[in-house]
Amino acid sequence: MYGLIGKMLAQPGKREELLAIMLEGQVPMPGCRSYVIARDPAGPDSLWITEVWDDRENHAASLHLPAVQATIAKARPLIAGFGERFETEPLGGLGV
């Protein structure tokens, strides 16, 4: 399996608007076992995205899906940048 944990930074005061776009854009994606978006309690403009995929190739392919491209285009003006990004190798657990 392939995992990603990344921090997304919203434009100041726009986290909830960005979160709504990200959540409404959720669609089933081939090879995606888990895709979780969470508020960062320590950062008023920060979100954490935790992903688990069958493999790196499925993750890369997902970025070309029309629904994903539409969500990215809609969210882009609200994204100030990105923070930490970690690649992981999930081994199992609930929801995986």
Secondary structure, 3 states (H helix, E strand, C coil): CEEEEEEEEECCCCHHHHHHHHHHCCCCCCCEEEEEEEECCCCCCEEEEEEEECCHHHHHHHCCCHHHHHHHHHHHHHEEEEEEEEEECCCCCCCC
